[in-house]
Protein backbone atom coordinates (compact mmCIF):
# COMPACT_ATOMS: atom_id res chain seq x y z
CA UNK A 1 0.00 0.00 0.00
CA UNK A 2 2.90 2.33 0.70
CA UNK A 3 4.22 1.83 -2.82
CA UNK A 4 0.80 2.78 -4.20
CA UNK A 5 0.92 6.01 -2.18
CA UNK A 6 4.50 6.67 -3.26
CA UNK A 7 3.58 6.23 -6.92
CA UNK A 8 0.71 8.70 -6.75
CA UNK A 9 2.82 11.25 -4.88
CA UNK A 10 5.74 10.81 -7.27
CA UNK A 11 3.49 11.36 -10.27
CA UNK A 12 2.20 14.61 -8.77
CA UNK A 13 5.78 15.85 -8.76
CA UNK A 14 6.67 14.38 -12.14
CA UNK A 15 3.59 15.38 -14.15
CA UNK A 16 1.36 17.87 -12.36
CA UNK A 17 3.84 20.32 -10.88
CA UNK A 18 5.91 20.83 -14.07
CA UNK A 19 2.74 21.80 -15.96
CA UNK A 20 1.51 24.03 -13.14
CA UNK A 21 4.73 26.05 -12.67
CA UNK A 22 4.48 28.02 -15.96
CA UNK A 23 0.80 28.71 -15.24
CA UNK A 24 1.64 30.15 -11.83
CA UNK A 25 4.63 32.15 -13.05
CA UNK A 26 2.90 33.75 -16.04
CA UNK A 27 -0.70 33.80 -14.84
CA UNK A 28 -1.81 32.20 -18.13
CA UNK A 29 -2.20 28.59 -19.21
CA UNK A 30 0.40 28.25 -21.99
CA UNK A 31 -0.81 24.88 -23.26
CA UNK A 32 -3.87 23.65 -25.18
CA UNK A 33 -7.36 23.23 -23.75
CA UNK A 34 -7.00 19.45 -24.19
CA UNK A 35 -3.79 19.37 -22.14
CA UNK A 36 -5.58 21.48 -19.54
CA UNK A 37 -8.31 18.84 -19.20
CA UNK A 38 -5.74 16.04 -19.07
CA UNK A 39 -3.75 17.91 -16.43
CA UNK A 40 -6.89 18.55 -14.36
CA UNK A 41 -7.98 14.91 -14.50
CA UNK A 42 -4.52 13.62 -13.60
CA UNK A 43 -3.99 16.23 -10.86
CA UNK A 44 -7.33 15.58 -9.18
CA UNK A 45 -6.91 11.82 -9.64
CA UNK A 46 -3.44 11.72 -8.09
CA UNK A 47 -4.25 13.98 -5.16
CA UNK A 48 -7.47 12.13 -4.38
CA UNK A 49 -5.78 8.74 -4.70
CA UNK A 50 -3.14 9.91 -2.21
CA UNK A 51 -5.86 10.70 0.31
CA UNK A 52 -7.64 7.40 -0.31
CA UNK A 53 -4.34 5.50 -0.07
CA UNK A 54 -3.75 6.99 3.37
CA UNK A 55 -7.21 5.76 4.40
CA UNK A 56 -6.39 2.32 3.00
CA UNK A 57 -3.10 2.19 4.91
CA UNK A 58 -4.86 3.26 8.11
CA UNK A 59 -7.56 0.63 7.58
CA UNK A 60 -4.93 -2.04 6.95
CA UNK A 61 -3.07 -1.11 10.14
CA UNK A 62 -6.38 -1.08 12.03
CA UNK A 63 -7.11 -4.63 10.87
CA UNK A 64 -3.60 -5.78 11.76
CA UNK A 65 -4.17 -4.66 15.35
CA UNK A 66 -7.84 -5.49 15.92
CA UNK A 67 -7.96 -8.77 13.96
CA UNK A 68 -4.39 -9.95 14.24
CA UNK A 69 -5.03 -13.67 13.73
CA UNK A 70 -7.25 -13.39 10.65
CA UNK A 71 -5.07 -10.57 9.31
CA UNK A 72 -1.97 -12.79 9.42
CA UNK A 73 -3.86 -15.58 7.67
CA UNK A 74 -4.63 -13.22 4.77
CA UNK A 75 -1.08 -11.90 4.38
CA UNK A 76 -0.29 -14.29 1.52
CA UNK A 77 -3.33 -13.21 -0.52
CA UNK A 78 -1.93 -10.48 -2.74
CA UNK A 79 -5.02 -10.54 -4.97
CA UNK A 80 -7.14 -8.86 -2.27
CA UNK A 81 -4.48 -6.21 -1.72
CA UNK A 82 -4.33 -5.47 -5.45
CA UNK A 83 -8.13 -5.27 -5.58
CA UNK A 84 -8.12 -2.71 -2.77
CA UNK A 85 -5.44 -0.63 -4.50
CA UNK A 86 -7.32 -0.71 -7.82
CA UNK A 87 -10.49 0.31 -5.98
CA UNK A 88 -8.65 3.33 -4.56
CA UNK A 89 -7.72 4.49 -8.08
CA UNK A 90 -11.19 3.83 -9.50
CA UNK A 91 -12.94 5.72 -6.69
CA UNK A 92 -10.45 8.58 -6.97
CA UNK A 93 -11.16 8.88 -10.70
CA UNK A 94 -14.93 8.62 -10.26
CA UNK A 95 -14.99 11.45 -7.73
CA UNK A 96 -13.69 14.13 -10.12
CA UNK A 97 -12.88 12.60 -13.53
CA UNK A 98 -16.38 12.48 -15.03
CA UNK A 99 -17.14 16.00 -13.78
CA UNK A 100 -13.95 17.44 -15.30
CA UNK A 101 -14.49 15.68 -18.61
CA UNK A 102 -18.22 16.28 -19.06
CA UNK A 103 -19.14 19.43 -17.11
CA UNK A 104 -18.85 21.83 -20.05
CA UNK A 105 -20.97 19.53 -22.25
CA UNK A 106 -23.67 19.20 -19.60
CA UNK A 107 -23.74 22.93 -18.87
CA UNK A 108 -23.85 23.92 -22.53
CA UNK A 109 -20.36 25.34 -22.94
CA UNK A 110 -17.21 26.35 -21.19
CA UNK A 111 -17.20 29.26 -18.75
CA UNK A 112 -13.41 29.31 -18.39
CA UNK A 113 -11.70 32.32 -19.99
CA UNK A 114 -9.02 31.74 -22.61
CA UNK A 115 -5.59 31.35 -21.05
CA UNK A 116 -6.86 29.86 -17.81
CA UNK A 117 -7.11 26.29 -16.61
CA UNK A 118 -9.35 25.25 -13.76
CA UNK A 119 -12.23 22.83 -13.36
CA UNK A 120 -15.62 23.93 -14.70
CA UNK A 121 -17.23 23.05 -11.37
CA UNK A 122 -14.95 25.49 -9.52
CA UNK A 123 -17.86 27.82 -8.67
CA UNK A 124 -20.56 25.18 -8.17
CA UNK A 125 -20.98 25.04 -4.41
CA UNK A 126 -23.21 21.95 -4.40
CA UNK A 127 -20.61 19.88 -6.20
CA UNK A 128 -17.76 21.28 -4.11
CA UNK A 129 -19.51 20.54 -0.81
CA UNK A 130 -20.27 16.98 -1.92
CA UNK A 131 -16.77 16.37 -3.27
CA UNK A 132 -15.14 17.94 -0.21
CA UNK A 133 -17.16 15.69 2.04
CA UNK A 134 -16.13 12.62 0.08
CA UNK A 135 -12.50 13.63 -0.36
CA UNK A 136 -11.71 15.34 2.94
CA UNK A 137 -14.23 14.90 5.75
CA UNK A 138 -14.99 11.21 5.23
CA UNK A 139 -11.29 10.23 4.94
CA UNK A 140 -10.46 12.48 7.91
CA UNK A 141 -13.05 10.78 10.09
CA UNK A 142 -12.00 7.35 8.81
CA UNK A 143 -8.31 7.89 9.57
CA UNK A 144 -9.23 9.33 12.96
CA UNK A 145 -11.28 6.24 13.76
CA UNK A 146 -8.73 3.74 12.42
CA UNK A 147 -5.86 5.32 14.33
C-alpha positions in Angstrom: 0.0 0.0 0.0 2.9 2.3 0.7 4.2 1.8 -2.8 0.8 2.8 -4.2 0.9 6.0 -2.2 4.5 6.7 -3.3 3.6 6.2 -6.9 0.7 8.7 -6.7 2.8 11.3 -4.9 5.7 10.8 -7.3 3.5 11.4 -10.3 2.2 14.6 -8.8 5.8 15.8 -8.8 6.7 14.4 -12.1 3.6 15.4 -14.1 1.4 17.9 -12.4 3.8 20.3 -10.9 5.9 20.8 -14.1 2.7 21.8 -16.0 1.5 24.0 -13.1 4.7 26.0 -12.7 4.5 28.0 -16.0 0.8 28.7 -15.2 1.6 30.1 -11.8 4.6 32.2 -13.0 2.9 33.7 -16.0 -0.7 33.8 -14.8 -1.8 32.2 -18.1 -2.2 28.6 -19.2 0.4 28.2 -22.0 -0.8 24.9 -23.3 -3.9 23.7 -25.2 -7.4 23.2 -23.8 -7.0 19.4 -24.2 -3.8 19.4 -22.1 -5.6 21.5 -19.5 -8.3 18.8 -19.2 -5.7 16.0 -19.1 -3.8 17.9 -16.4 -6.9 18.6 -14.4 -8.0 14.9 -14.5 -4.5 13.6 -13.6 -4.0 16.2 -10.9 -7.3 15.6 -9.2 -6.9 11.8 -9.6 -3.4 11.7 -8.1 -4.2 14.0 -5.2 -7.5 12.1 -4.4 -5.8 8.7 -4.7 -3.1 9.9 -2.2 -5.9 10.7 0.3 -7.6 7.4 -0.3 -4.3 5.5 -0.1 -3.8 7.0 3.4 -7.2 5.8 4.4 -6.4 2.3 3.0 -3.1 2.2 4.9 -4.9 3.3 8.1 -7.6 0.6 7.6 -4.9 -2.0 6.9 -3.1 -1.1 10.1 -6.4 -1.1 12.0 -7.1 -4.6 10.9 -3.6 -5.8 11.8 -4.2 -4.7 15.3 -7.8 -5.5 15.9 -8.0 -8.8 14.0 -4.4 -10.0 14.2 -5.0 -13.7 13.7 -7.2 -13.4 10.6 -5.1 -10.6 9.3 -2.0 -12.8 9.4 -3.9 -15.6 7.7 -4.6 -13.2 4.8 -1.1 -11.9 4.4 -0.3 -14.3 1.5 -3.3 -13.2 -0.5 -1.9 -10.5 -2.7 -5.0 -10.5 -5.0 -7.1 -8.9 -2.3 -4.5 -6.2 -1.7 -4.3 -5.5 -5.4 -8.1 -5.3 -5.6 -8.1 -2.7 -2.8 -5.4 -0.6 -4.5 -7.3 -0.7 -7.8 -10.5 0.3 -6.0 -8.6 3.3 -4.6 -7.7 4.5 -8.1 -11.2 3.8 -9.5 -12.9 5.7 -6.7 -10.4 8.6 -7.0 -11.2 8.9 -10.7 -14.9 8.6 -10.3 -15.0 11.4 -7.7 -13.7 14.1 -10.1 -12.9 12.6 -13.5 -16.4 12.5 -15.0 -17.1 16.0 -13.8 -14.0 17.4 -15.3 -14.5 15.7 -18.6 -18.2 16.3 -19.1 -19.1 19.4 -17.1 -18.9 21.8 -20.1 -21.0 19.5 -22.3 -23.7 19.2 -19.6 -23.7 22.9 -18.9 -23.9 23.9 -22.5 -20.4 25.3 -22.9 -17.2 26.4 -21.2 -17.2 29.3 -18.8 -13.4 29.3 -18.4 -11.7 32.3 -20.0 -9.0 31.7 -22.6 -5.6 31.4 -21.0 -6.9 29.9 -17.8 -7.1 26.3 -16.6 -9.4 25.2 -13.8 -12.2 22.8 -13.4 -15.6 23.9 -14.7 -17.2 23.1 -11.4 -15.0 25.5 -9.5 -17.9 27.8 -8.7 -20.6 25.2 -8.2 -21.0 25.0 -4.4 -23.2 21.9 -4.4 -20.6 19.9 -6.2 -17.8 21.3 -4.1 -19.5 20.5 -0.8 -20.3 17.0 -1.9 -16.8 16.4 -3.3 -15.1 17.9 -0.2 -17.2 15.7 2.0 -16.1 12.6 0.1 -12.5 13.6 -0.4 -11.7 15.3 2.9 -14.2 14.9 5.7 -15.0 11.2 5.2 -11.3 10.2 4.9 -10.5 12.5 7.9 -13.0 10.8 10.1 -12.0 7.3 8.8 -8.3 7.9 9.6 -9.2 9.3 13.0 -11.3 6.2 13.8 -8.7 3.7 12.4 -5.9 5.3 14.3 
